[in-house]
Each structure stands twice: as C-alpha cells, then as structure tokens.
Amino acid sequence: MNSELKDLGIESINPGASTGSEFLGTKGDETASYSPIDGSLIAKVTNATLDDYEYIVAKAGEAYKKWRIIPAPKRGLVVHQIGEALRANKEKLGYLVSLEMGKIYEEGLGEVQEMIDICEFAVGQSRLLNGATMHSERPFHRMYDQYHPIGIVGIITSFNFPVAVWGWNAMLAAIAGDVVIWKPSSKTPLCALAVHKIIAETLRANNVPEGVFNMIVAKSSVLGDNFAADKRITLLSVTGSTAVGRRVATIVGKRLGKTILELGGNNAVVISKHADLDMTLQSVVFGAVGTCGQRCTSTRRLIIHESVYETVKERLVSAYKSISDRIGDPLEKDTLVGPLVDGTAVKNFLHAITEVQKQGGKLAFGGTSLKGDKYPNGNYVLPAVVEAENHYEMVQEETFAPIVYLIKYKTIEEAIALNNNVPQGLSSCIFTENLVEAETFLSETGSDCGIANVNLGTSGAEIGGAFGGEKDTGGGRESGSDAWKAYMRRQTNTINFSGQTALAQGITFDF
Ligand code: UN1
C-alpha cells in the first residue's frame, strides 16, 4: 500500500458501508478495485448485505429527525468544513481518482476542486432557501411558499466522476436538511470510502448524527431494483446510462417517488464558417479526448460548415497525431489521455468503430487499441475521428469512449436540426463570431439541450449553473442555479388574520 492510500485510510480490505464517520462490519462478498492503469489490485472492499442496508435506512431515518431541525445556515457550516477537509486532501484524493478511475491527475484534481466548489456554493445557498410571498385576493390574508426537507435521498453515481457528482447531490441535500444514502459505482468504491474517511473528523467534531451521510457498496443483485422500489427513499438521484435511468425511473415512477435523472449525452459542437478555428480546435480536442471520452458531456459529434470541413478535418487529425504519444499512465505529468476504465469499455469502443464503418462511416484517424509496454492491461486506445452522417445508428448512440464523428452542414438551420436530431439532449455548443448565428443557436428554435454554449466546449461545466439535459438525458438538474429546490418539498401557506371567513374566488357559502 503506497503512502497516499495509507494517508487516505485505505487498507487492503475495507468495509463497504458507512453511516458518516462510522464504518459497518460488512459481511458480503468482496469487490476488488483494480486500477485501469495497469490492472493491478489497489484494495478490496467487503460489500454490504441487505441487512446492512436495512440498518443504514433505519439509521438515516433517525438521523433525519435530528438533522432537519438544525437551522440550515448551521448545516451550511458543516458543509463549509467538509469543503475545507477536501481542500486539505485535494492532492491525495485527486491521486486516488486518477488511480482508480484512470483520468489524468490534472483532471483528478479538477474533480476534487469541483466538489470543493459545490461545498462553497452550498454554504451560501444555506442562507438562501427562499420561497416567494404572494398577495392574497382576500383581505388580511398572507400567502407565501416555503421549502422543507424531503427525507432520505438515494444517490447512485457513475465511475467517471466518483467524487464530484456525489458532492453535487449530497451537499445540496445536506443544506436542505435531508440525509443521503450513496451507492457509488462498484468500479470506484475506494473513492467513496476515501471521501468518507476525509469527512469523518468534521462530522464527529460537529456532532453530526450518524446516518446523515451514508455510503453503501453493494452489488446490484443485492441493492438495485429494491433500492428504487423502496418507499422510504423519497428522492433518487441517478447518474448513469439512459438504460439504467429508464429502468430506475420506471420503478420509482410506479410508486410516485421523485427522481433526478442525469443520463447519457450525445454532445455536438457546431463549427461555423465564422469560427475562430484555433480556439475551436483547442476546445474540441479537450472535449473529445479528455477523460478518454468518458464524460457524459464529452464531445461526440462535430457539425462542421462545408466550407471549413476539410480544414477542420486536417487540423483535427494532425492534433490527434500530435497527442498520440501523450496517451499512457494518467499519473505521469505529460500524459493527456489515460486508459479506458475497463476491458468492456475497450470492447464497446472497438465495436462502435467496426459498426459505424459498416454503416458508411470513414475512419480518418485512430480507432485501435494500443499494445506494448507503455500500455499494460489493454485498456488504452487511440482516440478516433470518423467521418459520418448523423442518422447512422452508431452516431445516434452514446459510446462512452473517445470517438468523434464529423458531419457536414450548409445552413445554420440544418446545423441546429442535426444537433437536435439525436435521442439525447445534454450539452451542445457553437463556435462562431457571428452574433446572429450564436443567438439563433441559443434561441427557442436553437439547441434543445440542457446546456448550450457559445465559443466554449461541451464538457467542463462550472458548478454554478444547473447541470443536466432533456429527452433521453432524463430532464433532471443538479449542481448550481436553483437545482437545490429538487431536494426540498414546497409548501404553500395561507394565513387568515381577518377574524372572518372568506372563501377564495368570491364564493358565498352561508348557512
Ligand atoms: C459527468 O460526466 O457525469 O461538465 C459530469 C463536466 C463536468 C461534470 C461531468 N463538470 O464535464
């Protein structure tokens, strides 16, 4: 065990469940966490059982009763200290994110920063859980709405952001007065464990009841559909594939529970003839190959004006060539692209490349897996550039890997239609110096995505905005703006201080 892991409190075998600062003696089978970098075993986690889950839900229920009556700004102070604890451990946790998930260290640090940022955002928000006041139509009546906590929030996260996405959800839930039960991806259980070890001292020092921040590593066969079906979980926030989201939403919908769904994306960059191509290329390359194409916001399609199509293609291919020797160990300083998360991800990448060519796509660069000493474990791939048409089946799907499809357009209307003609609707952008094009792209006739940018890429959103998208992306919003409202229940209150009964809508009902 190296020193960073020791400092983070990771042992060779770790308990897979926590109620905040205490860890359960879980007795399920073991999940081994292997690094995608070289396939080596990092450490093991003992999975939770259904009994552990029942214990946690009961603990969460008790904790909720105490946590919800602590004033929100006081809860905010705890979140502030959680942010400080993360700041003090940023490098170590960033290292673990890189080691366990495979993104480059720089992006591992960025991810921890994203969680620190949401902590700061949540602290401010804890004094701003405001409702509106309305004027009553009746004399001497006061009317307003207020926000209350909702209870237990289930959080299911994906391997690609093993820290930050939990942070978005958990910190807003915490200031709202909710308690959380986090089921992290079984590919990244150690990141979840490390975060709990980091915040444990803060929770203890502030007497935060055990059961406010719960974590449970469990197989889907133990905790899957039953988690979604559990009425005690008032809100379930799911980040993952559209297939998983659809399944969970169907089960939660049946019991009329609440969900926040942040699912697949198929994000496009429109490159106009009025684009600054230097800037465009910088953003496109990061968007397409950053995190090895494993962000839900990764750039998957380039919709390029026909007059600059060949130039963009040539420049993109030469940029891809120039970074080819910067693929490798994500912990090395010069590396820009790390490995895919596992062998299945590599198989999906290669499958998409074969299939899209069958459908008519032309491979302009990459599309192979990399072999040799620099690439142990077979998880490294050469990012692909493919000339394609938007309607191809493969182009319509989200492949969680670095493949970017080049598509030609003639008019801005056509570019917008291409942008929108996919099932998903997460992130989008246009590169143009032309005001009319930019505003058209952002207008009601423009991009149908939850995120639409001008002259910046599809990935790397700041936490201050609401994050999420439409259609198959699920419609949920997390993180900034007024996303906090989803973690609370709204109540409309009318108070009559007139000393008389008056019915609304002017109805008389004398007896
Ligand atoms: C995700 O991939 O699930 O905008 C989240 C971004 C990051 C978050 C991505 N801030 O790329």
Residues whose N, C-alpha, C, O or C-beta is under 5 A from the ligand:
A	BS01	UN1	F161 Q294 R295 C296 T297 S459 G460 A461
